[in-house]
Amino acid sequence: QVQLVESGGGLVQAGGSLRLSCVASGSIFSINAMGWYRQAPGKQRELVAAVTSGGSTNYADSVKGRFTISRDNVKNTVNLQMNSLKPEDTAVYYCNAAVRTSTLRYLEVWGQGTLVTVSS
């Protein structure tokens, strides 16, 4: 069993900042990519940012220059620093990880989601 637990969502005014955190726990051998997705009401879930175990990052065009993803491979955590937030960033944000378990199975794991609301 592998679990992802997110924290850090909330309500913020446009132009403000929030920091999301996610920690993976359980029977983990290694984690390849970790990332953040979001789903706004009535829309499909979309990739926000991802980072590999080697530190390579990928961002959605809509958040480039505003959001920064980082991870700690020892603590199995991934963070998303969100600056200059806009109302269109309002969504439920989900942590995602590509995990190799201690029994050497490959799993894609999702967190429960954390709500980010940006008021105008």
Helices and strands as residue ranges (DSSP letters): E 2-7, E 10-13, E 18-26, E 28-39, E 46-51, E 57-59, G 61-63, E 67-72, E 77-82, G 87-89, E 91-101, E 106-110, E 114-119
